[in-house]
């Protein structure tokens, strides 16, 4: 459009050609700048995509580690409950059997009766269980919030 406007202005042909050449040069320079901007944007996009891919790999590893640790914890808690039940049965047996009561000192019987009187897990668990993990409903990230996307497992 500018070229047509320049031609319509009249004047000498040489002046019109110079004006058109200047317009073409300005357009060429603008195209070069845009091409450079596009190249820089593509390079930045490639860097960001590589970083995103690396972060996705880290996230996948972290999710897998959380899953492994949760399984270990559940197994450990199940084993703890099993051992607590066994100990509770032994305590009850010692307290009921006459030979068990005779073999124990008065202090040992009082400790055993105190333990047998309440749930053993409640007596032992607070000192042993880790309180480092906040499992309240108010936790920002709970294991239920973590989605496991198995579509990218082949990568």
C-alpha positions in Angstrom: 0.0 0.0 0.0 2.8 2.4 0.8 4.4 1.6 -2.5 1.2 2.5 -4.3 0.9 5.7 -2.3 4.4 6.7 -3.2 3.7 6.1 -6.9 0.6 8.2 -6.7 2.4 11.2 -5.2 3.9 12.0 -8.5 7.4 13.5 -8.8 10.3 12.1 -10.6 10.6 8.4 -11.2 14.0 8.3 -9.5 12.7 9.9 -6.3 9.8 7.4 -6.3 12.3 4.5 -6.8 14.5 5.7 -3.9 11.5 6.0 -1.7 10.3 2.5 -2.6 13.9 1.1 -2.1 14.0 2.8 1.4 10.6 1.2 2.2 11.8 -2.2 1.1 15.0 -1.8 3.1 13.0 -0.8 6.2 10.7 -3.8 5.7 13.7 -6.1 5.1 15.4 -4.9 8.4 12.1 -5.4 10.2 11.8 -9.0 8.8 15.4 -9.7 10.0 14.6 -8.5 13.5 11.5 -10.6 13.6 13.4 -13.6 12.3 16.0 -13.1 15.0 13.3 -12.7 17.7 11.6 -15.9 16.4 15.0 -17.8 16.5 15.6 -16.6 20.1 12.0 -17.6 21.1 12.5 -21.1 19.6 15.8 -21.5 21.5 14.2 -20.4 24.7 11.2 -22.7 24.1 13.6 -25.6 23.6 15.5 -24.8 26.8 12.2 -24.6 28.8 10.9 -27.8 27.3 14.1 -29.6 28.2 13.8 -28.2 31.8 10.2 -29.3 32.0 11.1 -32.8 30.8 13.8 -33.0 33.4 11.4 -31.9 36.1 8.8 -34.4 35.0 11.4 -37.2 35.3 12.3 -35.9 38.8 8.6 -35.8 39.7 8.1 -39.4 38.4 11.0 -40.6 40.5 9.7 -38.7 43.6 6.2 -40.2 43.1 7.7 -43.7 42.9 9.8 -43.1 46.0 6.8 -41.9 47.9 4.9 -45.0 46.8 7.8 -47.2 47.9 8.1 -45.5 51.2 4.4 -45.7 51.9 4.4 -49.4 51.2 7.4 -49.8 53.6 5.6 -47.8 56.2 2.4 -49.8 55.9 4.3 -53.1 56.2 6.2 -51.8 59.2 3.0 -50.7 60.9 1.4 -54.0 60.2 4.4 -55.8 61.6 4.3 -53.5 64.7 0.6 -54.3 65.3 1.3 -58.0 64.9 4.2 -57.8 67.4 2.0 -55.8 69.8 -0.7 -58.4 69.6 1.8 -61.1 70.4 3.2 -59.2 73.4 -0.4 -58.5 74.6 -1.1 -62.3 74.5 2.1 -63.0 76.4 1.2 -60.4 79.0 -2.3 -61.8 79.4 -0.9 -65.3 79.7 1.6 -64.3 82.3 -1.1 -62.5 84.3 -3.6 -65.4 84.2 -1.3 -68.3 84.8 -0.5 -69.1 88.5 3.1 -70.2 87.6 3.7 -66.9 85.8 2.5 -64.8 88.7 4.8 -66.7 91.2 7.9 -66.4 89.0 7.5 -62.6 88.7 8.5 -60.1 91.3 5.9 -57.7 92.8 7.3 -54.8 90.7 7.2 -56.9 87.5 3.6 -57.9 88.2 2.6 -54.3 88.7 4.2 -53.2 85.4 2.6 -56.1 83.5 -0.8 -55.4 85.0 -0.5 -51.7 84.1 0.5 -52.7 80.5 -2.3 -55.4 80.3 -4.8 -52.9 81.6 -4.5 -50.6 78.6 -4.0 -51.2 75.0 -0.3 -52.0 74.5 -0.1 -50.2 71.2 -1.3 -46.9 72.8 1.3 -47.4 75.6 4.2 -48.1 73.3 3.4 -46.4 70.0 3.9 -42.7 70.8 7.5 -43.1 71.7 8.3 -45.2 68.7 6.2 -43.8 65.8 7.6 -40.9 63.8 5.8 -37.7 64.1 7.7 -36.0 61.3 5.0 -36.7 58.7 1.9 -34.5 59.0 -0.9 -36.7 57.9 -3.7 -34.4 58.9 -6.4 -33.4 56.5 -5.0 -29.9 56.4 -1.7 -31.1 54.8 -1.0 -29.2 51.5 0.2 -32.3 49.8 -1.2 -35.7 50.8 -0.5 -38.9 49.1 -4.0 -39.0 47.8 -3.3 -35.8 45.8 -0.5 -37.4 43.9 -1.7 -38.9 40.6 0.3 -41.6 39.0 0.4 -41.2 35.3 1.4 -44.6 33.9 1.3 -43.4 30.3 4.8 -42.0 30.5 6.2 -45.1 32.3 7.5 -46.4 28.9 9.8 -43.4 28.7 
